[in-house]
Every structure is written in structure tokens, then in C-alpha cells.
């Protein structure tokens, strides 16, 4: 199959004539480049894991790199997500950067750190790596336009600062643009209302208040279990049950972490992250579901459930997500766990219905601590909005289709994110003046989930069409950062002007995204995995599902082969241009013939190797 995909891409690429190749160049490209208004090599947008790691690696190589961040402190999602109960669902040390200069001197207090401790970690990271001086906080990028005369980006901020970097990296993640449904009357509500991803720094005191939580995704689950015990009344509005798994949170000691660092466990885990499909250190049970006895299955599930984290998922039978019988049994096991904890049979059935709403793992399950116990409280109500939708928000509360008016003082919008808008809400315009939002209007097209054709020298990390949601965050981010930094170094070392993907390579990568997703359950439920959490959007899988280990190898091979699937352009001292489109190291005969027929004043062109 891989050979066929490669041949398909090569065939499509060879259809590029000299005229088509030259169309990527502006009419002014052959003129002398004016002196740059900025010497900045790289601008990075965002200072979470990805932004900081990119900045550190680039500055180690001696490049002038800087970060602009709309936030007031580093932390990425952990700056914005400071709602009650916010914490990571990946355990330590998996959820941290693998740089020894960081983990050797840092210790955590919990297996799954909360947002306050994560902020302390990021403050430690920027100080330890000595990169804080290269970060401009409270600086929001509002536009980035490619200048075909200078071959640089013109980046404008809300502070009025304008810079002209040669390379541009959007380290904005995938869950930074909150989505709030267009509830009728929301603006009339007289109480307090916040989206979880825009929670105020000063927090909201909900003790003794009547609180509505709309949405039961990860943030909804965490808010509910945190505020449930202290509010006067809690009204939960659930569209789809969350197949939440026991977190098994606990304190971790300095001595425990010191021992694991010294005995080699930490470096082994960091290396192992790059070898597994999920980016965690565990891997699926290497046997099919049908080969195990009912007793073996039950005992394995009991053991992995007790271990907590995502162990129940990532070490399950390797075919549980694609074998309907296996998936139903996994769901039945989970359902029994929920019903054993929820005393109200009506609420228990809403939280874990007898009829399975969708395949297990078709949506990302959350990790919970006391989520289900909250529903045993008499002051907690649960409304199924798939049956009784929210009709309007009134000045005093929430009215649902069953005629009930829920009077509340606080509304918490735990309604998720618009994944693609994380990048497209910025006015990004490439060579042809077309915005990224316009380019993606009919679907996301990228190469490797990091670059987009017609947008030269632009990269993004932990976004659409990478392993992103199917991976531990830092694992995916380090893979992509290593690719981007090596690519930038290759460009500078070889005096290349700009790089961008071939459209044919984008088509092949999109096919890969679809094919890997069809092999699993992820297209069988409406949600942010497939862009269907936003009304009006068409289904499209947003994550590469071939596994983190395989993705890392693909990225490495693309770089080793001179950036297959990309067009590389350089400006010659004479003012002429040269374009490379890789094809197994051979010059494409059609393009070669076309080039020789052109006038000597035309830019030289070569098509060299395209990768699958």
C-alpha cells in the first residue's frame, strides 16, 4: 500500500509542468530582494510546551527566534484553563518535556498535576532554559501576511508591533479557541457566565450558589466533581454521556521521583513514548479479544482499571476498538462500574445507558475522581439535552424543552473548542493572498499536519492532521519540533529561500488521515475528533490515527530524503530562481524538457523527489 501511495504521488507530481511550477513565483521574484526590515529568523506564536521547546532548540542553533503570546504568562492551555478542578489527564513523567536539564531538577506533588502546579512548572522551564527574555507576553498576533518581495512574513499584533520573520511557527495547539453554542438569550442572563477556557484569574466563588454546567466533556467533568460538594444546587446539562475512566489520583513523593530518575526509569519512559501508538509508555495487549476467556478479560480489565490513567484504554485488547463484540463488552464492563457508584437508577441510566450511544473510544473519555458520586447528592439534577434541548437562556436561568426553568446564579459553559479555528481565527494569508480560513473552508489540507501549500516557511504544531488528540501532548510536540527545527536548519544551511508542501502531497496525507481513521471507531460519533461538534461543518477526521511511533518514523524519513512532498525554492545571486520538487533524486523528464525550451532569462527549475 505504501508503494502504491508513493507511486500515486509521484504520478500526480509529474503532471506539474514548468508553467505550473513557475506559477508559485510572484512576478517580482526575480528582482533583487530589498533589505529586510527585521533580522528575525523565526517568530513563534504561543508559549506552551511547543512554543518553548521550539524557541529553546532554535536559539541553541544560534538563530534569532522570539515568541509572541497573547497570555500574560507561559503555559499555553494551562494559562487559559484555570477553571475549578482543571488538571491534566496524562500522568507524570509522561506529561513533561524530555530534556534532562529540566526533569532532573523538577519534582511534582501529584500523579496528575493541577493547573496551579503546571503553571509553576512552566515558570521553572522558561527560567531554567533562560528563554523568558525572548518571550513577549500580552502580545496577540492578529494577522500574518506573506510578502513575496522580501520572502518574509509580515506579522501584526494587537499592540501595534509589526515584525518580519523569515519563518513562522504557530504553536497554538488544538484547543485554544473556545466554542460557545448560539443559545437564544445568552446575553440576557443576569448572573455570572464563563466558558471554562476563559475562566477569570480571580476565580468565581460558587459556594452556596445555584450553578448550571452545560456540557460534560473533560472540563465539564472536572468542574462538576470540584464544585458539586460546595454549591447550593447543581444543574448539569448533558448531550452525550462521557465514558469517564477512574483517574486513580495520588500524591507522589520527592523520594519516589528521585529513585525513578536515578534507576533509569525516566529516560526509558521518554524513549518509549516515541515507540508506541499513543505516545504513552504502555501499549495494547498483543492478542485479539476473541482469544481470551471471559475470566481473562475481566481480570485484565479489573487490573488496568485499578492502575488508573488511560491504562484501561491503551493496554486493552488490540482489536477492542474495531471489533464490535469486544467493544460492547468493554462498554458493559465500564457501565457496571458506573452503576455500582450511582445510587439513583434514573441518573445512572442517563450517565451509562443500556443502549451504547457510540463505540468506546469513538470520543475521548475523561479521567475522573469523584464525578459519579456527585450525582448521589440530592441537590444535583441531570438533564438529557439530546431529549430536552436548551431552548433559551433567560435572565434568571436555563429553560429546556421539557418546560423546566432552571433558576441559577452561575452558568459554566463547558462546551468545547473549534479545533480548526485555533489557527484560522488569525488572518493568515499566503502567496496568493488567500487566507488559511478560506483555503480550509472545504476541508483541512496539510502535509504531515505541520505545513500548508501556498503558505511558505509556515509551520504549526499539535494541530489538525497530526496524532494530536490520539497522543500524549509533549510526545507529539517534540516529534514535530524536531522536524521543524531540522527543516529550518536545512533551509538556512543550503541557502534555500522558502519551503512549502506540494498540493499532491497534501492530498496523499489527507487520504492517510481518512484511511487510518476508518480503521477505528472515530468516525462513528459526532464530536471534535471529526469536526462535527461545530454546527454546519462536514465530517472530516482531524487526527492522524496511524500511531505516534509510525508518525515519528514518517517525519524522520521525509527529512532524510531531502523533504519529500515539499517544494524548495532558492533565489540565486543573479536574481534567477531555482525550484526543487523531489522525485527519488531524478530530474523529471517533462519538467527538464520544458525548462530547456524556455529562455535563459527564466528561472531555472528542477523537479527532484516527492515522498508519500
Order of alpha helices (4+ residues) and beta strands (2+ residues): alpha-alpha-beta-alpha-beta-alpha-alpha-alpha-beta-beta-beta-beta-beta-beta-beta-alpha-beta-beta-alpha-alpha-alpha-alpha-alpha-alpha-beta-alpha-beta-beta-beta-beta-beta-alpha-beta-alpha-beta-alpha-beta-alpha-alpha-beta-beta-alpha-beta
